Amino acid sequence: IDARRFIGKMLSSPRQSTVEEHVKLWQRVTLALAEGWPALRPIWLEWMQQPKRARWGLRSRTAEEAEEEATLAEKAHAPAVAKRQAKEERRRAHEDARQNRRMKREEAGARRQAAKLRRSEKIASTLLPKAIIRANQVHLRLTQHEENAASRKNERETLTAARKRLAEQAARARAEAQELKRQRQERWKWVSRGDLTMEQMLGPRKRAAAAP
């Protein structure tokens, strides 16, 4: 049995004559190892006192001798046990400190998340309505701009049509003026002819006046 972590040595059990005895002994020792040295120590004392054939320096011990050997083994291994316990305590302290740091980090993260959530709620309760109002104002201005653009387009179309009508009227006036000028030039040429009598010169007007 490996008892080095308790007294720094291996323990040998007595010989068992049957498999059943060996299984029962193994189950007992397994439970004792799980509980620790206080549960394993009485089993070792019992083993040392059981009858055995004396050889290789091994013999049965009395209760006092078994107790003395166990005590000596415990004292001899006490510094190693203390060192191992101190190491285990340092390990547990380090693990506790690491767990505390992890918990503090988690708490700090939770606080940051809570602060972020509060900021988000503040934005939703204050800034979001302002943003909606601003968006509505922009939409209204865009609508007015589109309406003004459509009105300006209609005005431009109306002005273009008026200019076109004025141009057509001016063209007709120029054509009529040119026609009147041509007619005056022709009448002047007619009147200026020296071979015509007064009746001949007035003939076209008379005919024009007599025409229905």
PyMOL commands that set and color helices and strands:
alter all, ss='L'
color gray80, all
select helices_A, chain A and resi 4-7+19-35+37-49+63-191+198-210
alter helices_A, ss='H'
color red, helices_A
deselect
rebuild
show_as cartoon
